[in-house]
Amino acid sequence: MNDDEQRPVQRLLRRPRAGALPRQGSLRWSFTWAFEGIVFVLRTQRNMQLHVAAGIGVFILALALGVSRLELLALVGAVGLVLVAEMFNTAIEAAVDAVVTSYHPLVKVAKDVAAGAVLIAAACATAIAYLVLYGRLTEPGRNLLRGVRQAPTHVVLIALAVTVLAAIAIKAYVGRGTPLRGGFPSGHAAVAFAGWMAITIVVAPWTHAALVSTLAFMMALLVAQSRVEAGIHSAVETVAGAMLGAGVTLILFQIWG
């Protein structure tokens, strides 16, 4: 591994032993280390970055084309399979490199098979995306926004997912904090204000839309304030998270809403 890969590896190895963790916080720590693994792969593996970008593009396109729930389920499974395969490939390479310091033909076999698994998963995902999306892309005169306008819930879910991924990606790039605690920007504030913006847009036609939007804003503000008061984030980090969540949601609704 190069120096850029060694730094996150060393940081992961500094985690406390399982027996040293408080029992009541074991579940939280399990999620924290799981997200640390995701951040490590995103930060160090170019192929993972390409897979994530392609997956987001497929989901956005599927949203614009108004695919059915069953078709969306197939796309989610296909994209998830590729990401999981890439993570297993990285885990195998890291484990082998930590144990074996000299060339061995079986090491090459292990790495080649793991890479082949990623290739097969990517090929299957491409085939599924082609079968699901090709007909809609070639259908003449189709209004690409029709399905989204009839189902704003899909836009909300996509906006929240993109917000979470963007917050994790920025944290991985900045290298501060963990995916679930601290760092720039505040993920909690991002999700809270993404929810506020989504609620504001969805309830706009309602009679008491202003009241509902104000209540949602106050709840989001309380979430952001709690992160500052707990000393987990600074005011700048929470404001950045709020702008990220609200901005991503607004852009997605402006494009497809």
C-alpha positions in Angstrom: 0.0 0.0 0.0 1.1 3.6 -0.6 1.3 6.3 2.0 -2.2 7.5 1.3 -3.6 4.1 2.0 -1.4 3.5 5.1 -2.7 6.5 7.0 -6.4 5.3 7.2 -5.2 1.8 7.8 -3.2 3.0 10.8 -6.1 5.0 12.1 -8.4 1.9 11.9 -5.8 -0.2 13.7 -5.9 2.3 16.6 -9.5 1.3 17.5 -9.9 -0.1 21.1 -10.3 -3.8 21.6 -13.8 -5.2 21.6 -13.4 -6.1 25.3 -12.4 -2.6 26.2 -15.5 -1.0 24.7 -18.4 -0.2 27.0 -21.1 -2.9 26.8 -24.0 -0.5 26.5 -22.3 1.3 23.5 -21.2 -1.8 21.6 -23.9 -1.4 19.0 -22.9 2.2 18.4 -19.3 1.2 18.1 -20.1 -1.6 15.7 -21.9 0.9 13.4 -19.0 3.3 13.8 -16.4 0.8 12.7 -18.6 -0.4 9.9 -18.8 3.2 8.5 -15.0 3.5 9.1 -14.6 0.6 6.7 -16.8 2.2 4.1 -14.9 5.5 4.4 -11.6 3.7 4.1 -12.7 2.0 0.8 -14.1 5.3 -0.6 -11.0 7.2 0.3 -8.4 4.7 -1.0 -10.0 2.7 -3.8 -10.6 4.4 -7.1 -12.8 1.6 -8.4 -15.1 2.0 -5.4 -15.4 5.7 -6.1 -16.3 4.9 -9.7 -18.9 2.3 -8.6 -20.5 4.7 -6.1 -20.7 7.5 -8.8 -22.2 5.0 -11.3 -24.7 3.8 -8.7 -25.8 7.3 -7.9 -26.2 8.1 -11.6 -28.3 4.9 -12.1 -30.6 5.8 -9.2 -31.1 9.4 -10.4 -31.8 8.1 -13.9 -34.2 5.5 -12.6 -36.0 8.2 -10.6 -36.3 10.5 -13.7 -37.7 7.6 -15.8 -40.2 6.6 -13.1 -39.3 2.9 -12.8 -41.6 0.6 -10.8 -40.8 -0.5 -7.3 -39.9 -4.0 -8.4 -37.5 -2.5 -11.0 -36.0 -0.2 -8.5 -35.5 -3.1 -6.1 -33.6 -5.0 -8.9 -31.3 -1.9 -9.4 -30.7 -1.5 -5.6 -29.8 -5.2 -5.4 -27.5 -5.0 -8.4 -25.7 -1.8 -7.2 -25.4 -3.2 -3.7 -23.9 -6.4 -5.0 -21.2 -4.5 -6.9 -20.3 -2.4 -3.8 -20.2 -5.4 -1.5 -18.0 -7.3 -4.0 -15.6 -4.4 -4.2 -15.4 -4.2 -0.4 -14.7 -7.9 -0.1 -12.0 -7.6 -2.8 -10.3 -4.8 -0.8 -10.6 -6.7 2.5 -9.0 -9.8 0.9 -6.2 -7.8 -0.5 -5.5 -6.0 2.8 -5.6 -9.3 4.8 -3.3 -11.0 2.3 -0.8 -8.1 2.2 -0.7 -8.0 6.0 0.2 -11.7 6.3 2.2 -12.5 3.1 5.3 -10.4 2.4 6.7 -12.3 -0.5 5.3 -13.5 -3.8 3.3 -16.7 -3.7 1.2 -18.1 -6.6 -1.8 -18.8 -4.3 -1.8 -15.1 -3.3 -2.1 -14.2 -6.9 -5.0 -16.7 -7.3 -6.8 -15.2 -4.3 -6.5 -11.6 -5.5 -7.4 -12.6 -9.1 -10.5 -14.5 -8.0 -11.6 -11.6 -5.8 -11.1 -9.2 -8.7 -13.0 -11.6 -11.0 -15.9 -11.6 -8.5 -16.1 -7.8 -8.8 -16.1 -8.0 -12.6 -18.9 -10.6 -12.6 -21.0 -8.4 -10.2 -20.4 -5.3 -12.3 -21.4 -7.2 -15.5 -24.6 -8.5 -13.9 -25.4 -5.0 -12.6 -24.8 -3.5 -16.1 -27.1 -6.1 -17.6 -29.9 -5.4 -15.1 -29.6 -1.7 -15.6 -29.8 -2.2 -19.4 -32.9 -4.4 -19.1 -34.6 -2.0 -16.8 -33.7 1.3 -18.3 -33.2 0.8 -22.0 -36.9 0.5 -23.0 -37.7 3.8 -21.2 -34.7 5.6 -22.6 -35.8 4.7 -26.2 -39.5 5.2 -25.8 -40.4 8.2 -28.0 -42.2 11.2 -26.6 -42.0 10.1 -23.0 -42.1 12.8 -20.3 -39.1 11.9 -18.1 -40.5 13.9 -15.2 -44.0 12.4 -15.1 -43.2 9.6 -12.7 -41.3 11.8 -10.3 -44.0 14.4 -10.2 -46.6 11.8 -9.3 -44.3 10.3 -6.6 -42.5 13.0 -4.5 -41.7 10.3 -1.9 -39.1 8.9 -4.3 -37.5 12.3 -4.6 -37.4 12.6 -0.8 -35.7 9.2 -0.3 -33.2 9.9 -3.1 -32.4 13.3 -1.6 -31.8 11.9 1.9 -29.6 9.1 0.4 -27.6 11.5 -1.7 -27.2 13.9 1.4 -25.9 11.0 3.6 -23.4 9.9 0.9 -22.3 13.4 0.2 -21.6 14.0 3.9 -19.7 10.8 4.3 -17.7 11.5 1.1 -16.8 15.0 2.3 -15.7 13.7 5.7 -13.6 11.1 4.0 -11.9 13.8 1.9 -11.4 16.2 4.8 -10.2 13.4 7.1 -11.7 14.8 10.3 -14.0 13.0 12.7 -15.8 9.7 12.0 -18.8 9.0 9.8 -21.1 9.0 12.8 -19.4 11.5 15.1 -17.7 14.9 14.6 -15.9 16.1 11.5 -16.9 18.4 8.6 -19.7 18.7 7.8 -22.3 17.6 10.4 -24.2 14.6 9.0 -27.0 14.9 11.5 -27.6 18.6 10.6 -27.4 17.7 6.9 -30.1 15.1 7.2 -32.3 17.2 9.5 -32.3 20.2 7.1 -32.7 17.9 4.1 -35.9 16.7 5.8 -37.0 20.3 6.5 -36.5 21.3 2.9 -38.3 18.2 1.6 -41.2 18.9 3.9 -41.4 22.5 2.9 -41.6 21.6 -0.8 -44.0 18.7 -0.4 -46.5 20.6 1.7 -46.4 23.8 -0.3 -49.9 23.4 -1.7 -51.4 22.9 1.7 -53.4 25.5 3.6 -51.1 25.5 6.6 -47.9 24.9 4.7 -46.0 27.8 6.4 -46.8 26.4 9.9 -45.7 22.9 9.0 -42.5 24.2 7.4 -41.8 26.4 10.5 -42.2 23.4 12.8 -40.0 21.3 10.7 -37.3 24.0 10.6 -37.4 24.3 14.4 -36.9 20.6 14.8 -34.0 20.7 12.4 -32.5 23.6 14.2 -32.8 21.7 17.5 -30.9 18.8 16.0 -28.1 21.2 14.9 -28.0 23.0 18.2 -27.8 19.7 20.1 -24.7 18.7 18.1 -23.0 22.1 19.0 -24.0 22.0 22.7 -22.7 18.4 23.0 -19.3 19.5 21.7 -19.5 17.1 18.8 -19.5 19.8 16.1 -18.6 23.4 15.8 -21.1 26.0 14.6 -19.4 26.1 11.2 -19.7 22.3 10.8 -23.4 22.3 11.6 -24.0 25.3 9.3 -22.1 23.5 6.5 -24.2 20.4 7.1 -27.4 22.3 7.1 -26.5 24.0 3.8 -25.5 20.7 2.3 -28.7 18.9 3.2 -31.0 21.8 2.2 -29.1 22.5 -1.0 -29.0 18.9 -2.2 -32.7 18.5 -1.6 -33.6 21.8 -3.2 -31.6 21.0 -6.3 -33.1 17.5 -6.7 -36.6 18.9 -6.4 -35.9 21.7 -8.8 -34.7 19.2 -11.4 -37.3 16.5 -10.9 -40.0 18.0 -8.7 
